[in-house]
Structures are given as C-alpha cells and as structure tokens.
Amino acid sequence: MKPAGAVITIIGVFFAILALSMDVSVETSFGSVNNIGLMNDQRNYLFLSGLTILIGVLLIIFGKPIPKMPDQSDIDHSKYDVKEKTPYIIIGVLILAFIVLIKFI
C-alpha cells in the first residue's frame, strides 16, 4: 500500500497545483472582476486534492509494504485448477451478456 499511497499523494499534489493556478477572474467592460462560481470551483478542487493528499499520506504511514512474491516452486498449483472454476466463469459471462443484451433491446 505504500507505493499506492505515494502515487495518490503525487496525484493530489498535482491537482492542488492545478487548482491554485486556476484563473478565477472574468473580463467585463469595466475590467477584470472575480467570479464567485470560479472561486467556488477552485475551493472544491483544493478540498478534493487536499483530501487526496491526506489519504495518500495515511496510506504511506499506515500501509503495509507489498510482500515479495514467493518462489514459483513453493506454490501449490493444485488449488489453482481452472477446470473446477470454468463452469462458474462461463455462467457469469453468459449472465453478463444476457444483461447487456436486455439493456440494448
């Protein structure tokens, strides 16, 4: 979770920089005036980016490191038998195809 936290934090910082660089003024015949709607949008973007940064930092602090993959010779391949799960996969695909077909009819 630590690498995911770092990525989320970087994304949050990027969007915070974008939100801070927003132009919240509009041109009128009297000159440039501040637009309350644009300022509200900027505040919302800053709030969401700050929340994203907070979540990323919490994932970095409290997240567990990603465990290393075990050697392939140590894995019991009998529990990954695809033949046992194949009917369930086919039934799931058929149900999804039926649902999509009903939506488009």
DSSP file (Angstrom, degrees, kcal/mol; ACC not computed):
  #  RESIDUE AA STRUCTURE BP1 BP2  ACC     N-H-->O    O-->H-N    N-H-->O    O-->H-N    TCO  KAPPA ALPHA  PHI   PSI    X-CA   Y-CA   Z-CA
    1    1 A M     >        0   0    0      0, 0.0     4,-2.4     0, 0.0     5,-0.2   0.000 360.0 360.0 360.0 -18.8    0.0    0.0    0.0
    2    2 A K  H  >  +     0   0    0     62,-0.8     4,-2.0     2,-0.2     5,-0.2   0.925 360.0  46.6 -65.5 -43.6    3.0    2.3    0.4
    3    3 A P  H  > S+     0   0    0      0, 0.0     4,-2.2     0, 0.0    -1,-0.2   0.897 112.6  51.1 -64.7 -36.1    3.6    2.7   -3.3
    4    4 A A  H  > S+     0   0    0      1,-0.2     4,-2.5     2,-0.2    -2,-0.2   0.893 108.8  52.0 -65.1 -38.4   -0.1    3.3   -3.9
    5    5 A G  H  X S+     0   0    0     -4,-2.4     4,-2.3     2,-0.2    -1,-0.2   0.883 108.7  50.3 -63.4 -38.8    0.0    6.0   -1.2
    6    6 A A  H  X S+     0   0    0     -4,-2.0     4,-2.3     2,-0.2    -2,-0.2   0.911 111.7  47.5 -66.0 -41.4    2.9    7.7   -2.9
    7    7 A V  H  X S+     0   0    0     -4,-2.2     4,-2.3     2,-0.2    -2,-0.2   0.922 112.7  48.8 -65.1 -43.6    1.1    7.7   -6.2
    8    8 A I  H  X S+     0   0    0     -4,-2.5     4,-2.3     1,-0.2    -2,-0.2   0.890 111.4  50.5 -64.0 -39.7   -2.1    9.0   -4.7
    9    9 A T  H  X S+     0   0    0     -4,-2.3     4,-2.4     2,-0.2    -1,-0.2   0.916 110.1  49.2 -64.2 -43.1   -0.1   11.7   -2.9
   10   10 A I  H  X S+     0   0    0     -4,-2.3     4,-2.4     2,-0.2    -2,-0.2   0.904 111.1  49.9 -63.6 -41.2    1.7   12.8   -6.1
   11   11 A I  H  X S+     0   0    0     -4,-2.3     4,-2.4     1,-0.2    -1,-0.2   0.912 110.8  50.3 -62.7 -42.3   -1.7   13.0   -7.9
   12   12 A G  H  X S+     0   0    0     -4,-2.3     4,-2.0     2,-0.2    -2,-0.2   0.897 110.6  48.5 -63.1 -41.1   -3.1   15.1   -5.1
   13   13 A V  H  X S+     0   0    0     -4,-2.4     4,-2.3     2,-0.2    -1,-0.2   0.909 110.4  52.4 -65.4 -41.2   -0.2   17.5   -5.2
   14   14 A F  H  X S+     0   0    0     -4,-2.4     4,-2.1     1,-0.2    -2,-0.2   0.930 111.8  44.8 -59.8 -46.3   -0.5   17.8   -9.0
   15   15 A F  H  X S+     0   0    0     -4,-2.4     4,-2.4     1,-0.2    -1,-0.2   0.818 109.9  55.6 -70.6 -29.3   -4.2   18.6   -8.8
   16   16 A A  H  X S+     0   0    0     -4,-2.0     4,-2.4     2,-0.2    -1,-0.2   0.907 108.2  48.6 -66.2 -40.5   -3.6   21.1   -5.9
   17   17 A I  H  X S+     0   0    0     -4,-2.3     4,-1.4     2,-0.2    -2,-0.2   0.911 112.0  49.3 -64.8 -41.4   -1.1   22.9   -8.1
   18   18 A L  H  < S+     0   0    0     -4,-2.1     4,-0.2     1,-0.2    -2,-0.2   0.908 111.5  49.1 -62.8 -41.0   -3.6   22.9  -11.0
   19   19 A A  H >< S+     0   0    0     -4,-2.4     3,-1.1     1,-0.2    -2,-0.2   0.892 110.3  50.5 -66.8 -38.6   -6.3   24.3   -8.6
   20   20 A L  H 3< S+     0   0    0     -4,-2.4    -1,-0.2     1,-0.2    -2,-0.2   0.771 108.2  53.6 -70.4 -24.0   -4.1   27.0   -7.3
   21   21 A S  T 3< S+     0   0    0     -4,-1.4    -1,-0.2    -5,-0.2    -2,-0.2   0.401  82.2 120.8 -92.0   4.9   -3.2   28.1  -10.8
   22   22 A M    <   -     0   0    0     -3,-1.1     2,-0.7    -4,-0.2    -3,-0.0  -0.392  65.7-126.8 -66.2 143.8   -6.8   28.5  -11.9
   23   23 A D        -     0   0    0      1,-0.1    -1,-0.1    -2,-0.1    -2,-0.1  -0.845  26.2-178.6 -91.4 118.1   -7.9   31.9  -13.1
   24   24 A V        +     0   0    0     -2,-0.7    11,-3.2     2,-0.0     2,-0.3   0.220  52.6  89.3-102.9  13.9  -10.9   33.0  -11.0
   25   25 A S  E     -A   34   0A   0      9,-0.3     2,-0.3    13,-0.1     9,-0.2  -0.804  57.1-156.7-112.1 155.0  -11.5   36.3  -12.7
   26   26 A V  E     -A   33   0A   0      7,-2.9     7,-2.6    -2,-0.3     2,-0.4  -0.934  22.2-114.9-126.2 151.3  -13.5   37.2  -15.8
   27   27 A E  E     +A   32   0A   0     -2,-0.3     2,-0.2     5,-0.2     5,-0.2  -0.715  37.9 170.1 -87.7 132.4  -13.2   40.1  -18.1
   28   28 A T  E >   -A   31   0A   0      3,-2.5     3,-1.1    -2,-0.4     0, 0.0  -0.714  53.0 -93.4-125.4-179.7  -16.0   42.7  -18.2
   29   29 A S  T 3  S+     0   0    0      1,-0.2     3,-0.1    -2,-0.2    -2,-0.0   0.718 127.7  51.8 -69.6 -18.0  -16.4   46.1  -19.8
   30   30 A F  T 3  S-     0   0    0      1,-0.4     2,-0.3     0, 0.0    -1,-0.2   0.461 123.3 -96.0 -94.7  -2.7  -15.3   47.6  -16.5
   31   31 A G  E <   -A   28   0A   0     -3,-1.1    -3,-2.5     2,-0.0     2,-0.4  -0.842  69.0 -18.7 122.4-162.1  -12.1   45.4  -16.3
   32   32 A S  E     +A   27   0A   0     -2,-0.3     2,-0.3    -5,-0.2    -5,-0.2  -0.702  60.8 179.2 -87.8 129.9  -11.3   42.1  -14.6
   33   33 A V  E     -A   26   0A   0     -7,-2.6    -7,-2.9    -2,-0.4     2,-0.3  -0.931  32.5-104.0-128.2 153.6  -13.6   41.0  -11.7
   34   34 A N  E     -A   25   0A   0     -2,-0.3     2,-0.6    -9,-0.2    -9,-0.3  -0.576  29.1-140.4 -77.7 137.4  -13.6   37.9   -9.5
   35   35 A N     >  -     0   0    0    -11,-3.2     4,-2.2    -2,-0.3     5,-0.2  -0.882   2.9-155.1-101.7 121.1  -16.2   35.3  -10.3
   36   36 A I  H  > S+     0   0    0     -2,-0.6     4,-2.2     1,-0.2     5,-0.2   0.869  94.7  54.3 -64.6 -36.9  -17.7   33.7   -7.3
   37   37 A G  H  > S+     0   0    0      2,-0.2     4,-2.1     1,-0.2    -1,-0.2   0.908 109.9  46.2 -63.9 -41.8  -18.6   30.5   -9.2
   38   38 A L  H  > S+     0   0    0      2,-0.2     4,-2.4     1,-0.2    -1,-0.2   0.871 111.4  52.0 -68.5 -36.2  -15.0   30.0  -10.3
   39   39 A M  H  X S+     0   0    0     -4,-2.2     4,-2.2   -15,-0.3    -2,-0.2   0.881 109.3  50.7 -65.8 -36.4  -13.7   30.7   -6.8
   40   40 A N  H  X S+     0   0    0     -4,-2.2     4,-2.4     2,-0.2    -2,-0.2   0.905 109.7  49.9 -66.4 -41.5  -16.1   28.1   -5.5
   41   41 A D  H  X S+     0   0    0     -4,-2.1     4,-2.5     2,-0.2    -2,-0.2   0.917 110.2  50.6 -61.2 -42.9  -14.8   25.6   -8.1
   42   42 A Q  H  X S+     0   0    0     -4,-2.4     4,-2.4     1,-0.2    -2,-0.2   0.911 110.1  49.9 -61.9 -42.1  -11.3   26.4   -7.1
   43   43 A R  H  X S+     0   0    0     -4,-2.2     4,-2.4     2,-0.2    -1,-0.2   0.909 110.8  49.6 -62.9 -42.0  -12.2   25.8   -3.4
   44   44 A N  H  X S+     0   0    0     -4,-2.4     4,-2.5     2,-0.2    -2,-0.2   0.916 111.5  48.4 -63.5 -42.8  -13.8   22.5   -4.3
   45   45 A Y  H  X S+     0   0    0     -4,-2.5     4,-2.4     1,-0.2    -2,-0.2   0.891 112.2  49.2 -64.9 -39.3  -10.8   21.3   -6.3
   46   46 A L  H  X S+     0   0    0     -4,-2.4     4,-2.4    -5,-0.2    -1,-0.2   0.898 110.8  50.5 -65.9 -39.5   -8.4   22.3   -3.5
   47   47 A F  H  X S+     0   0    0     -4,-2.4     4,-2.2     2,-0.2    -2,-0.2   0.937 113.2  44.9 -63.5 -46.3  -10.6   20.5   -0.9
   48   48 A L  H  X S+     0   0    0     -4,-2.5     4,-2.2     2,-0.2    -2,-0.2   0.884 114.1  48.7 -67.1 -38.3  -10.6   17.3   -3.0
   49   49 A S  H  X S+     0   0    0     -4,-2.4     4,-2.4     2,-0.2    -1,-0.2   0.888 111.3  50.5 -69.3 -36.8   -6.9   17.5   -3.8
   50   50 A G  H  X S+     0   0    0     -4,-2.4     4,-2.4     2,-0.2    -2,-0.2   0.894 110.7  49.3 -64.5 -39.3   -6.1   18.0   -0.1
   51   51 A L  H  X S+     0   0    0     -4,-2.2     4,-2.4     2,-0.2    -2,-0.2   0.887 110.7  50.7 -65.3 -38.8   -8.3   15.0    0.8
   52   52 A T  H  X S+     0   0    0     -4,-2.2     4,-2.4     2,-0.2    -2,-0.2   0.905 110.5  48.9 -65.1 -41.6   -6.4   13.0   -1.8
   53   53 A I  H  X S+     0   0    0     -4,-2.4     4,-2.6     2,-0.2    -2,-0.2   0.916 111.0  50.7 -63.3 -42.7   -3.1   14.1   -0.3
   54   54 A L  H  X S+     0   0    0     -4,-2.4     4,-2.4     2,-0.2    -2,-0.2   0.921 110.9  47.8 -62.1 -44.6   -4.3   13.2    3.2
   55   55 A I  H  X S+     0   0    0     -4,-2.4     4,-2.2     1,-0.2    -1,-0.2   0.915 112.5  50.0 -63.2 -42.3   -5.4    9.7    2.1
   56   56 A G  H  X S+     0   0    0     -4,-2.4     4,-2.0     2,-0.2    -2,-0.2   0.913 111.2  47.8 -62.7 -42.9   -2.1    9.2    0.3
   57   57 A V  H  X S+     0   0    0     -4,-2.6     4,-2.6     2,-0.2    -1,-0.2   0.901 111.1  51.3 -66.1 -40.0    0.0   10.2    3.3
   58   58 A L  H  X S+     0   0    0     -4,-2.4     4,-2.9     1,-0.2     5,-0.4   0.884 109.5  50.7 -64.5 -37.1   -2.1    8.0    5.6
   59   59 A L  H  X S+     0   0    0     -4,-2.2     4,-1.5     1,-0.2    -1,-0.2   0.877 111.0  49.0 -66.1 -36.2   -1.5    5.1    3.2
   60   60 A I  H  < S+     0   0    0     -4,-2.0    -2,-0.2   -55,-0.2    -1,-0.2   0.919 117.6  40.4 -67.6 -41.9    2.2    5.8    3.3
   61   61 A I  H  < S+     0   0    0     -4,-2.6    -2,-0.2     1,-0.2    -3,-0.2   0.949 131.1  22.6 -73.0 -49.1    2.3    6.0    7.1
   62   62 A F  H  < S+     0   0    0     -4,-2.9    -3,-0.2    -5,-0.2    -2,-0.2   0.499  96.6 109.1-101.8  -4.5    0.0    3.1    8.0
   63   63 A G     <  -     0   0    0     -4,-1.5     3,-0.0    -5,-0.4    -4,-0.0  -0.394  67.6-121.0 -74.7 149.6    0.1    0.9    4.9
   64   64 A K        -     0   0    0     -2,-0.1   -62,-0.8     1,-0.1    -1,-0.1  -0.644  31.9-107.0 -85.4 145.1    1.8   -2.4    4.8
   65   65 A P        -     0   0    0      0, 0.0    -1,-0.1     0, 0.0     0, 0.0  -0.363  42.5 -95.0 -67.7 154.1    4.7   -2.9    2.4
   66   66 A I        -     0   0    0      1,-0.1     2,-0.0    -3,-0.0    -3,-0.0  -0.548  44.2-122.9 -70.7 126.1    4.0   -5.1   -0.6
   67   67 A P        -     0   0    0      0, 0.0     2,-0.1     0, 0.0    -1,-0.1  -0.363  27.1-105.5 -70.8 151.5    5.1   -8.6    0.2
   68   68 A K        -     0   0    0      1,-0.1     0, 0.0    -2,-0.0     0, 0.0  -0.469  38.8-102.8 -74.6 147.3    7.6  -10.3   -2.1
   69   69 A M        -     0   0    0     -2,-0.1    -1,-0.1     1,-0.1     3,-0.1  -0.470  38.2-118.4 -70.0 137.4    6.4  -12.9   -4.4
   70   70 A P        -     0   0    0      0, 0.0    -1,-0.1     0, 0.0     2,-0.1  -0.315  39.0 -85.3 -71.9 161.4    7.2  -16.5   -3.3
   71   71 A D    >   -     0   0    0      1,-0.1     3,-1.7     3,-0.0     4,-0.4  -0.412  36.8-123.4 -64.1 141.4    9.3  -18.7   -5.5
   72   72 A Q  G >  S+     0   0    0      1,-0.3     3,-0.7     2,-0.2    -1,-0.1   0.752 109.3  61.8 -62.6 -24.8    7.2  -20.5   -8.1
   73   73 A S  G 3  S+     0   0    0      1,-0.2    -1,-0.3     3,-0.1    -2,-0.0   0.719  99.1  56.8 -74.4 -19.0    8.4  -23.9   -6.8
   74   74 A D  G <  S+     0   0    0     -3,-1.7     2,-0.3     2,-0.1    -1,-0.2   0.571  85.6  99.6 -86.6  -9.7    6.9  -23.2   -3.4
   75   75 A I  S <  S-     0   0    0     -3,-0.7     2,-1.0    -4,-0.4     3,-0.0  -0.608  72.1-133.5 -85.3 135.0    3.3  -22.6   -4.7
   76   76 A D    >   -     0   0    0     -2,-0.3     3,-0.8     1,-0.2     4,-0.1  -0.767  21.1-172.4 -84.5 105.1    0.8  -25.4   -4.6
   77   77 A H  G >   +     0   0    0     -2,-1.0     3,-1.1     1,-0.2    -1,-0.2   0.569  68.9  81.3 -78.8  -8.3   -0.7  -25.3   -8.1
   78   78 A S  G >  S+     0   0    0      1,-0.2     3,-0.9     2,-0.1    -1,-0.2   0.817  87.7  55.1 -69.6 -28.0   -3.5  -27.8   -7.3
   79   79 A K  G <  S+     0   0    0     -3,-0.8    -1,-0.2     1,-0.2    -2,-0.1   0.561 100.7  61.4 -81.5  -5.5   -5.7  -25.1   -5.7
   80   80 A Y  G <  S+     0   0    0     -3,-1.1     2,-0.4    -4,-0.1    -1,-0.2  -0.042  70.5 148.8-105.2  30.1   -5.5  -23.0   -8.8
   81   81 A D    <>  -     0   0    0     -3,-0.9     4,-0.6     1,-0.2     3,-0.4  -0.516  33.2-162.8 -70.0 120.1   -7.1  -25.6  -11.0
   82   82 A V  H  > S+     0   0    0     -2,-0.4     4,-1.4     1,-0.2     3,-0.5   0.776  80.5  71.1 -75.6 -26.9   -9.0  -23.8  -13.7
   83   83 A K  H  4 S+     0   0    0      1,-0.2    -1,-0.2     2,-0.2    -2,-0.1   0.830  96.3  52.0 -62.5 -32.0  -11.2  -26.8  -14.7
   84   84 A E  H  4 S+     0   0    0     -3,-0.4     4,-0.3     1,-0.2    -1,-0.2   0.835 115.7  39.8 -72.3 -31.2  -13.1  -26.5  -11.4
   85   85 A K  H  X S+     0   0    0     -4,-0.6     4,-2.0    -3,-0.5     3,-0.2   0.551  90.5  91.0 -95.3  -9.3  -14.0  -22.8  -11.9
   86   86 A T  H  X S+     0   0    0     -4,-1.4     4,-2.5     1,-0.2     5,-0.2   0.892  84.0  51.6 -59.1 -44.7  -14.6  -22.9  -15.6
   87   87 A P  H  > S+     0   0    0      0, 0.0     4,-2.4     0, 0.0    -1,-0.2   0.897 110.8  49.3 -61.0 -36.9  -18.4  -23.6  -15.4
   88   88 A Y  H  > S+     0   0    0     -4,-0.3     4,-2.3    -3,-0.2    -2,-0.2   0.883 111.0  49.6 -68.5 -36.8  -18.8  -20.7  -13.0
   89   89 A I  H  X S+     0   0    0     -4,-2.0     4,-2.4     2,-0.2    -1,-0.2   0.924 112.0  48.0 -65.7 -43.8  -16.9  -18.4  -15.3
   90   90 A I  H  X S+     0   0    0     -4,-2.5     4,-2.3     1,-0.2    -2,-0.2   0.910 112.1  49.1 -64.6 -42.0  -19.0  -19.4  -18.3
   91   91 A I  H  X S+     0   0    0     -4,-2.4     4,-2.3    -5,-0.2    -1,-0.2   0.909 111.4  50.1 -64.0 -41.2  -22.2  -18.9  -16.4
   92   92 A G  H  X S+     0   0    0     -4,-2.3     4,-2.3     2,-0.2    -2,-0.2   0.908 111.1  48.1 -63.4 -42.4  -21.1  -15.5  -15.2
   93   93 A V  H  X S+     0   0    0     -4,-2.4     4,-2.5     1,-0.2    -1,-0.2   0.903 111.9  50.1 -65.4 -40.5  -20.1  -14.4  -18.7
   94   94 A L  H  X S+     0   0    0     -4,-2.3     4,-2.2     2,-0.2    -2,-0.2   0.896 110.4  49.4 -65.1 -40.1  -23.5  -15.7  -20.1
   95   95 A I  H  X S+     0   0    0     -4,-2.3     4,-2.3     2,-0.2    -2,-0.2   0.921 112.5  47.9 -65.3 -43.1  -25.4  -13.8  -17.4
   96   96 A L  H  X S+     0   0    0     -4,-2.3     4,-2.4     1,-0.2    -2,-0.2   0.907 111.6  49.8 -63.7 -40.8  -23.5  -10.6  -18.1
   97   97 A A  H  X S+     0   0    0     -4,-2.5     4,-2.2     1,-0.2    -1,-0.2   0.889 110.7  50.5 -64.7 -37.8  -24.1  -11.0  -21.9
   98   98 A F  H  X S+     0   0    0     -4,-2.2     4,-2.3     2,-0.2    -2,-0.2   0.909 110.4  49.3 -65.0 -42.8  -27.8  -11.5  -21.2
   99   99 A I  H  X S+     0   0    0     -4,-2.3     4,-2.0     2,-0.2    -2,-0.2   0.915 112.5  47.4 -64.1 -43.4  -28.0   -8.4  -19.1
  100  100 A V  H  X S+     0   0    0     -4,-2.4     4,-1.5     1,-0.2    -1,-0.2   0.891 111.2  51.8 -65.2 -38.6  -26.2   -6.3  -21.7
  101  101 A L  H  X S+     0   0    0     -4,-2.2     4,-0.7     1,-0.2    -2,-0.2   0.893 109.1  49.9 -65.0 -39.8  -28.5   -7.7  -24.4
  102  102 A I  H >< S+     0   0    0     -4,-2.3     3,-0.7     1,-0.2    -1,-0.2   0.887 107.7  54.8 -66.1 -38.0  -31.6   -6.8  -22.4
  103  103 A K  H 3< S+     0   0    0     -4,-2.0    -1,-0.2     1,-0.2    -2,-0.2   0.852 111.2  44.1 -63.8 -34.5  -30.3   -3.2  -21.9
  104  104 A F  H 3<        0   0    0     -4,-1.5    -1,-0.2     1,-0.2    -2,-0.2   0.506 360.0 360.0 -92.6  -3.8  -29.8   -2.7  -25.7
  105  105 A I    <<        0   0    0     -4,-0.7    -1,-0.2    -3,-0.7    -2,-0.1   0.456 360.0 360.0 -88.4 360.0  -33.1   -4.2  -26.8
